[in-house]
Amino acid sequence: MTWRILHGDCLDMLKTLSDESVHCCVSSPPYWGLRDYGVAGQIGLEKSPQEFTKKMVRVFREVRRVLRSDGTLWLNLGDGYASSGGTGHQGKHGDRHNRSHTQRQLIAAGGLFGLKHKDLVGIPWMVAFALRADGWYLRSEIIWHKPNPMPESVSDRPTKSHEQIFLFAKSRRYYYDKNAIAEPISETSLARYRRAKKYNIKKYVGEMGHDHEKILLNERSRWVAASDWDDRHAKYAERAKPFRNKRTVWSVSAHPFPGAHFATFPPKLVEPCVLAGTPPGGLVLDPFAGAGTTGLVALKHGRRFLGIELNPQYVELAKKRIENSPVQNGGAA
């Protein structure tokens, strides 16, 4: 599969792309106020959350233009707390380096308008609602649960152990392969289904007049009679599988990438987005490519990849990761 990583400002680079040329976008923009990456024009150092939100709207308006009419956007956004002496913010793997200094600079510039000391900023939802108002279909809030969250020195609130991933669609009807990310049903759940309370089964069987041993769970998670009882249920019985629709809480451990001095997407977090959002051979876009994790996952699963990255060091890092990975079998386009 082919791939490209464009070096430059994401808005400038997006404007060079053709309309409706991308199947899916999976991205995690720099978190507001987290750190200074030392590159002019970087996103994340805006003077206020409102200014950051406006920048996100402009970027993803261009993303919407280049998406196919049935395309989707999977957007990971981190949050933080208004504080003059530190923060409870966590990056993708708990990276809090430079946050205190960066946020003090923003506060000194009068940036935290409308926020009180210790307030949760609410960046993810600010951006989500702004994108919805700009025309996106806000379809789902997914919780990235981190089993190994970064410890926090706080005593007046719970430790932060999750982030949001929002699923947006360009149109009311869009590509979404639910079977590609279906979750296996645990043996205990299957056993529980199969030995449902006798009263409920008998009541159901009594209405149908069939033996409760021939009750099956179909792919729609409904109890039905076995196919030999009723031809209407044959197609469900034949296709009955021990899987369920993927839930909205994804437990994925965070871990640093040793070659990068910044937070990176865990591949297991990206995989369901790529698999559900693109057909085989489809083109995946990440306008904030960073270390290239989205690209690695896309190529691994037979998709094409187009990344955009402002920092030239990260461009080279991402290229090396992809070129040296076992999934690289096509080459840069």
C-alpha positions as CSV (number, residue, x, y, z in Angstrom):
1,M,0.0,0.0,0.0
2,T,1.2,3.5,-0.8
3,W,1.7,6.3,1.7
4,R,2.8,10.0,1.8
5,I,3.7,12.4,4.6
6,L,3.4,16.1,3.7
7,H,5.6,18.5,5.6
8,G,3.9,21.8,6.3
9,D,1.0,23.6,8.1
10,C,-2.0,21.4,8.1
11,L,-4.4,24.0,6.7
12,D,-2.0,24.9,3.9
13,M,-1.4,21.3,3.0
14,L,-5.1,20.3,3.2
15,K,-5.9,23.0,0.7
16,T,-3.7,21.2,-1.9
17,L,-5.9,18.1,-1.7
18,S,-8.7,17.3,-4.0
19,D,-12.4,17.3,-2.9
20,E,-13.8,14.0,-1.7
21,S,-10.5,12.2,-2.1
22,V,-10.2,10.6,1.4
23,H,-12.2,7.8,2.9
24,C,-11.5,8.5,6.6
25,C,-9.6,10.8,9.0
26,V,-8.1,9.6,12.2
27,S,-6.3,12.2,14.2
28,S,-5.2,13.5,17.6
29,P,-4.3,17.2,17.4
30,P,-1.9,18.8,19.8
31,Y,-3.6,19.3,23.2
32,W,-4.3,22.9,24.1
33,G,-1.6,24.4,26.4
34,L,0.2,21.1,26.8
35,R,3.6,22.0,25.5
36,D,5.6,24.1,23.1
37,Y,7.0,21.9,20.3
38,G,9.3,24.7,19.1
39,V,7.8,25.1,15.7
40,A,6.4,28.4,14.4
41,G,2.7,28.2,13.5
42,Q,2.0,25.2,15.7
43,I,-1.5,24.5,17.1
44,G,-2.0,24.3,20.8
45,L,-0.5,27.5,22.0
46,E,-3.6,29.7,21.4
47,K,-4.3,32.3,24.1
48,S,-7.6,30.8,25.0
49,P,-9.6,27.6,24.6
50,Q,-12.0,29.5,22.4
51,E,-9.2,30.5,20.1
52,F,-8.0,26.9,20.0
53,T,-11.6,25.7,19.2
54,K,-11.9,28.2,16.3
55,K,-8.6,26.9,14.9
56,M,-9.9,23.3,15.1
57,V,-13.1,24.3,13.3
58,R,-11.1,25.8,10.4
59,V,-8.8,22.7,10.1
60,F,-11.6,20.2,10.1
61,R,-13.7,22.2,7.8
62,E,-11.0,21.5,5.2
63,V,-10.9,17.9,6.3
64,R,-14.6,17.7,5.6
65,R,-14.1,19.1,2.1
66,V,-11.5,16.4,1.3
67,L,-13.5,13.6,2.8
68,R,-15.8,11.5,0.5
69,S,-19.5,12.0,1.1
70,D,-19.6,8.8,3.1
71,G,-16.4,9.6,5.1
72,T,-15.9,9.8,8.8
73,L,-13.7,11.6,11.3
74,W,-12.4,10.0,14.4
75,L,-11.0,12.7,16.7
76,N,-9.1,12.2,19.9
77,L,-9.0,15.3,22.1
78,G,-7.4,15.8,25.6
79,D,-8.6,18.1,28.4
80,G,-7.0,20.0,31.2
81,Y,-7.6,22.1,34.2
82,A,-7.3,25.9,34.6
83,S,-4.4,26.4,37.0
84,S,-1.6,28.9,37.5
85,G,0.7,26.4,39.1
86,G,0.2,23.1,37.3
87,T,-2.5,20.9,35.8
88,G,-4.2,17.6,36.0
89,H,-4.0,17.3,32.2
90,Q,-2.6,14.1,30.8
91,G,-1.3,13.5,27.3
92,K,-1.8,10.4,25.3
93,H,0.5,8.5,27.6
94,G,0.4,10.7,30.7
95,D,2.9,13.3,29.3
96,R,2.6,16.4,31.5
97,H,6.1,17.8,30.6
98,N,6.1,21.6,30.0
99,R,2.3,22.0,30.7
100,S,2.8,24.0,33.9
101,H,5.2,26.5,32.2
102,T,3.1,26.7,29.0
103,Q,-0.1,27.3,30.8
104,R,1.5,30.0,33.1
105,Q,2.5,31.8,30.0
106,L,-1.0,31.7,28.6
107,I,-2.5,32.9,31.9
108,A,0.0,35.7,32.0
109,A,-1.2,36.7,28.6
110,G,-4.8,36.7,29.9
111,G,-5.7,33.6,28.0
112,L,-8.0,31.7,30.3
113,F,-11.1,33.8,29.7
114,G,-14.2,32.7,31.6
115,L,-12.4,30.0,33.6
116,K,-11.8,29.9,37.3
117,H,-8.8,28.5,39.0
118,K,-9.1,24.7,39.1
119,D,-11.9,24.6,36.5
120,L,-12.0,21.6,34.1
121,V,-11.6,23.4,30.7
122,G,-13.9,21.0,28.7
123,I,-11.9,21.3,25.5
124,P,-13.2,18.0,23.9
125,W,-16.8,19.1,24.2
126,M,-16.1,22.7,23.2
127,V,-14.6,21.4,20.0
128,A,-17.2,18.7,19.4
129,F,-20.1,21.1,19.7
130,A,-18.3,23.7,17.5
131,L,-17.7,21.0,14.8
132,R,-21.4,19.9,15.0
133,A,-22.5,23.6,14.6
134,D,-20.2,23.8,11.6
135,G,-22.0,21.0,9.8
136,W,-20.5,17.7,11.0
137,Y,-22.8,14.9,12.2
138,L,-21.7,14.2,15.8
139,R,-22.4,10.4,16.0
140,S,-20.7,9.0,19.1
141,E,-18.6,9.9,22.1
142,I,-16.1,7.0,22.7
143,I,-14.3,6.8,26.1
144,W,-10.6,5.8,25.9
145,H,-10.2,4.2,29.3
146,K,-6.5,4.0,30.4
147,P,-5.9,1.0,32.7
148,N,-2.5,2.5,33.5
149,P,-3.2,6.2,34.0
150,M,-0.5,8.6,35.1
151,P,-0.6,9.2,38.9
152,E,-1.7,12.7,39.9
153,S,-0.9,14.6,43.0
154,V,-4.5,15.6,43.7
155,S,-6.7,15.1,46.7
156,D,-9.9,16.8,45.9
157,R,-11.0,15.0,42.7
158,P,-10.6,11.5,41.1
159,T,-7.5,10.7,39.1
160,K,-8.0,11.3,35.4
161,S,-8.0,8.0,33.5
162,H,-9.8,8.6,30.3
163,E,-10.0,10.7,27.2
164,Q,-12.6,11.2,24.5
165,I,-12.6,10.1,20.9
166,F,-15.5,11.6,18.9
167,L,-16.9,9.9,15.8
168,F,-18.1,12.5,13.2
169,A,-19.7,11.9,9.8
170,K,-19.8,14.1,6.8
171,S,-23.3,13.0,5.8
172,R,-26.3,11.4,7.4
173,R,-25.4,8.1,5.7
174,Y,-21.8,7.0,5.8
175,Y,-19.4,4.1,5.7
176,Y,-19.2,2.2,8.9
177,D,-18.2,-1.5,9.1
178,K,-19.6,-2.7,12.4
179,N,-18.6,-6.3,11.7
180,A,-14.9,-5.3,11.4
181,I,-14.8,-4.2,15.0
182,A,-17.4,-6.5,16.6
183,E,-16.4,-7.6,20.1
184,P,-16.4,-11.3,21.1
185,I,-18.9,-12.1,23.7
186,S,-17.3,-13.6,26.8
187,E,-18.0,-17.2,27.8
188,T,-19.7,-16.1,31.0
189,S,-22.0,-13.9,29.0
190,L,-22.8,-16.7,26.6
191,A,-23.5,-19.0,29.4
192,R,-25.7,-16.4,31.0
193,Y,-27.6,-15.9,27.8
194,R,-28.1,-19.7,27.3
195,R,-29.4,-20.3,30.8
196,A,-31.6,-17.2,31.0
197,K,-34.1,-17.2,33.9
198,K,-36.5,-20.1,33.4
199,Y,-39.5,-17.9,34.0
200,N,-38.6,-15.6,31.2
201,I,-37.8,-18.4,28.8
202,K,-40.9,-20.4,29.7
203,K,-43.0,-17.3,29.2
204,Y,-41.4,-16.7,25.8
205,V,-41.6,-20.4,24.9
206,G,-45.2,-20.5,26.1
207,E,-46.1,-17.9,23.6
208,M,-44.3,-19.7,20.8
209,G,-45.1,-23.2,21.8
210,H,-41.5,-24.5,21.5
211,D,-38.9,-26.3,23.7
212,H,-36.7,-23.8,25.6
213,E,-33.6,-25.8,24.6
214,K,-34.0,-24.6,21.1
215,I,-33.9,-20.9,21.9
216,L,-31.0,-19.1,20.1
217,L,-29.5,-15.7,20.4
218,N,-29.4,-14.1,16.9
219,E,-26.9,-11.5,15.6
220,R,-29.3,-8.7,16.7
221,S,-29.0,-9.8,20.3
222,R,-32.6,-11.1,20.4
223,W,-33.8,-14.5,21.5
224,V,-35.3,-16.5,18.6
225,A,-36.5,-20.0,18.0
226,A,-34.1,-22.4,16.3
227,S,-34.2,-22.5,12.5
228,D,-35.9,-25.9,12.4
229,W,-38.9,-24.5,14.2
230,D,-39.6,-21.6,11.9
231,D,-38.1,-20.8,8.5
232,R,-38.5,-17.1,9.2
233,H,-35.6,-17.4,11.7
234,A,-33.4,-19.7,9.6
235,K,-31.2,-16.8,8.3
236,Y,-30.6,-15.5,11.8
237,A,-29.7,-19.0,13.2
238,E,-27.3,-19.6,10.4
239,R,-25.5,-16.4,11.0
240,A,-25.7,-16.4,14.8
241,K,-22.2,-15.6,16.1
242,P,-20.8,-15.0,19.6
243,F,-20.1,-11.3,18.9
244,R,-21.7,-8.1,19.8
245,N,-21.6,-4.5,18.5
246,K,-18.6,-2.7,19.8
247,R,-19.3,-0.6,22.9
248,T,-18.3,3.0,23.5
249,V,-15.7,2.4,26.3
250,W,-12.3,1.2,24.9
251,S,-9.8,0.0,27.4
252,V,-6.3,0.5,25.9
253,S,-3.2,0.9,27.9
254,A,-1.1,4.0,27.2
255,H,2.6,3.5,26.5
256,P,5.4,5.8,25.3
257,F,7.1,5.4,22.0
258,P,10.9,5.3,22.8
259,G,11.8,7.2,19.6
260,A,9.5,10.2,20.3
261,H,9.8,12.8,23.0
262,F,6.1,13.5,22.9
263,A,2.8,11.6,23.3
264,T,1.8,9.0,20.6
265,F,-1.4,7.2,19.7
266,P,-1.5,3.6,20.9
267,P,-1.9,1.5,17.8
268,K,-4.7,-0.5,19.4
269,L,-6.7,2.7,19.8
270,V,-6.3,3.6,16.2
271,E,-7.2,0.1,14.8
272,P,-11.0,0.2,15.4
273,C,-11.2,3.6,13.8
274,V,-9.4,2.5,10.7
275,L,-11.2,-0.8,10.4
276,A,-14.7,0.6,10.8
277,G,-14.0,3.8,8.9
278,T,-12.4,2.5,5.7
279,P,-12.8,-0.4,3.3
280,P,-9.7,-2.3,2.3
281,G,-7.6,-0.1,0.0
282,G,-9.2,3.0,1.3
283,L,-7.3,6.2,2.1
284,V,-6.7,7.3,5.7
285,L,-5.8,10.9,6.5
286,D,-4.1,12.2,9.6
287,P,-3.4,16.0,9.5
288,F,-1.4,15.8,12.7
289,A,0.7,12.8,11.9
290,G,3.2,13.1,14.7
291,A,5.2,9.8,14.9
292,G,3.1,8.2,12.2
293,T,1.1,5.7,14.2
294,T,-2.1,6.2,12.2
295,G,-0.1,5.4,9.1
296,L,1.4,2.3,10.5
297,V,-2.0,1.0,11.5
298,A,-3.5,1.9,8.2
299,L,-0.8,0.1,6.2
300,K,-0.9,-2.9,8.5
301,H,-4.6,-3.4,7.6
302,G,-4.3,-2.9,3.8
303,R,-5.2,0.8,3.7
304,R,-3.4,3.7,2.1
305,F,-2.1,6.6,4.2
306,L,-1.7,10.4,3.9
307,G,-0.2,12.3,6.7
308,I,0.5,16.0,7.3
309,E,3.1,17.2,9.9
310,L,4.5,20.6,10.7
311,N,7.6,19.6,12.6
312,P,10.3,18.4,10.2
313,Q,11.9,16.2,12.9
314,Y,8.6,14.3,13.3
315,V,8.2,14.0,9.6
316,E,11.5,12.1,9.4
317,L,10.7,10.1,12.5
318,A,7.3,9.0,11.0
319,K,8.9,8.1,7.7
320,K,11.6,6.0,9.4
321,R,9.0,4.2,11.5
322,I,7.0,3.3,8.4
323,E,10.0,2.4,6.2
324,N,11.5,0.2,8.9
325,S,8.2,-1.5,9.8
326,P,7.2,-5.0,8.6
327,V,4.0,-3.5,7.2
328,Q,5.8,-1.4,4.6
329,N,5.3,-3.2,1.3
330,G,4.5,-0.4,-1.1
331,G,6.5,2.7,-0.5
332,A,5.9,6.4,-0.5
333,A,3.7,7.8,-3.2
